[in-house]
Amino acid sequence: MPVETIQKIDVRWLPPPEPFERIMRALQTLPAGASLQVLIHREPYPLYEALRDSGYVWQTTALGDDDFEILISRAA
């Protein structure tokens, strides 16, 4: 059984639009079958639309202290 690769980026407290830009750049270089784990200080609603339009799926988890973790992967 293959082990899933997870790349991590932390974009907490970066000024807009830098978190969005860094996430989209990271997704462009994400290897096939890998996921991107994002730490961010607010829920990025505009990102969700861009992910859906680009063929990604995601799972958002509230971590407390207003931080969120988003696990993003290519839709099957």
TINU-464962 format. One record per residue (C-alpha): y, z, x; residue number from 1; residue in three letters. Coordinates in steps of 0.02 Angstrom, whole numbers, padded with zeros to 5 digits, always signed. Each point is the difference from the previous one (the first is absolute). Layout:
! residues N
SEGU | v | w | u | pos | code
SEGU | Y | Z | X | NUM | ALA .
...
***
This chain:
! residues 76
SEGU | v | w | u | pos | code
SEGU | +00000 | +00000 | +00000 | 1 | MET .
SEGU | +00167 | -00053 | +00079 | 2 | PRO .
SEGU | +00133 | +00130 | +00033 | 3 | VAL .
SEGU | +00168 | -00036 | -00081 | 4 | GLU .
SEGU | +00146 | -00016 | +00120 | 5 | THR .
SEGU | +00159 | +00091 | -00053 | 6 | ILE .
SEGU | +00165 | -00031 | +00087 | 7 | GLN .
SEGU | +00134 | +00132 | -00026 | 8 | LYS .
SEGU | +00189 | -00010 | -00005 | 9 | ILE .
SEGU | +00128 | +00135 | -00038 | 10 | ASP .
SEGU | +00162 | -00066 | -00075 | 11 | VAL .
SEGU | +00064 | +00167 | -00065 | 12 | ARG .
SEGU | +00187 | +00020 | +00005 | 13 | TRP .
SEGU | +00038 | -00174 | +00067 | 14 | LEU .
SEGU | +00153 | -00078 | -00085 | 15 | PRO .
SEGU | -00030 | -00140 | -00126 | 16 | PRO .
SEGU | -00057 | -00137 | +00015 | 17 | PRO .
SEGU | -00091 | +00048 | +00161 | 18 | GLU .
SEGU | -00151 | +00084 | -00083 | 19 | PRO .
SEGU | -00032 | -00153 | -00109 | 20 | PHE .
SEGU | +00021 | -00119 | +00148 | 21 | GLU .
SEGU | -00115 | +00100 | +00114 | 22 | ARG .
SEGU | -00135 | +00010 | -00133 | 23 | ILE .
SEGU | +00006 | -00187 | -00035 | 24 | MET .
SEGU | -00005 | -00041 | +00187 | 25 | ARG .
SEGU | -00149 | +00115 | +00025 | 26 | ALA .
SEGU | -00092 | -00084 | -00143 | 27 | LEU .
SEGU | +00027 | -00172 | +00079 | 28 | GLN .
SEGU | -00098 | +00055 | +00155 | 29 | THR .
SEGU | -00131 | +00104 | -00090 | 30 | LEU .
SEGU | -00176 | -00057 | +00048 | 31 | PRO .
SEGU | -00115 | -00063 | -00138 | 32 | ALA .
SEGU | -00089 | +00145 | -00084 | 33 | GLY .
SEGU | +00123 | +00130 | +00066 | 34 | ALA .
SEGU | +00116 | +00113 | -00098 | 35 | SER .
SEGU | +00176 | +00062 | +00034 | 36 | LEU .
SEGU | +00041 | +00183 | -00026 | 37 | GLN .
SEGU | +00186 | +00029 | -00029 | 38 | VAL .
SEGU | +00092 | +00166 | +00002 | 39 | LEU .
SEGU | +00167 | -00010 | -00091 | 40 | ILE .
SEGU | +00125 | +00127 | -00068 | 41 | HIS .
SEGU | +00019 | -00076 | -00174 | 42 | ARG .
SEGU | -00102 | -00107 | -00117 | 43 | GLU .
SEGU | +00047 | -00181 | +00042 | 44 | PRO .
SEGU | -00005 | -00087 | -00168 | 45 | TYR .
SEGU | +00072 | -00167 | +00066 | 46 | PRO .
SEGU | -00142 | -00004 | +00128 | 47 | LEU .
SEGU | -00131 | +00003 | -00137 | 48 | TYR .
SEGU | +00063 | -00162 | -00076 | 49 | GLU .
SEGU | +00000 | -00085 | +00170 | 50 | ALA .
SEGU | -00177 | +00061 | +00034 | 51 | LEU .
SEGU | -00064 | -00062 | -00168 | 52 | ARG .
SEGU | +00084 | -00170 | +00026 | 53 | ASP .
SEGU | -00077 | -00013 | +00174 | 54 | SER .
SEGU | -00179 | +00039 | -00054 | 55 | GLY .
SEGU | -00014 | +00182 | +00055 | 56 | TYR .
SEGU | -00067 | +00154 | -00088 | 57 | VAL .
SEGU | +00057 | +00176 | +00036 | 58 | TRP .
SEGU | -00030 | +00182 | -00039 | 59 | GLN .
SEGU | +00146 | +00123 | +00004 | 60 | THR .
SEGU | -00024 | +00186 | +00027 | 61 | THR .
SEGU | +00139 | +00129 | -00016 | 62 | ALA .
SEGU | -00011 | +00117 | +00150 | 63 | LEU .
SEGU | +00128 | +00130 | -00050 | 64 | GLY .
SEGU | +00172 | +00024 | +00076 | 65 | ASP .
SEGU | +00043 | -00166 | -00084 | 66 | ASP .
SEGU | -00108 | -00097 | +00125 | 67 | ASP .
SEGU | -00124 | -00133 | -00052 | 68 | PHE .
SEGU | -00150 | -00083 | +00082 | 69 | GLU .
SEGU | -00037 | -00178 | -00050 | 70 | ILE .
SEGU | -00164 | -00083 | +00049 | 71 | LEU .
SEGU | +00018 | -00189 | -00008 | 72 | ILE .
SEGU | -00134 | -00134 | +00016 | 73 | SER .
SEGU | -00026 | -00182 | -00045 | 74 | ARG .
SEGU | -00065 | -00024 | -00178 | 75 | ALA .
SEGU | -00184 | -00049 | -00007 | 76 | ALA .
***
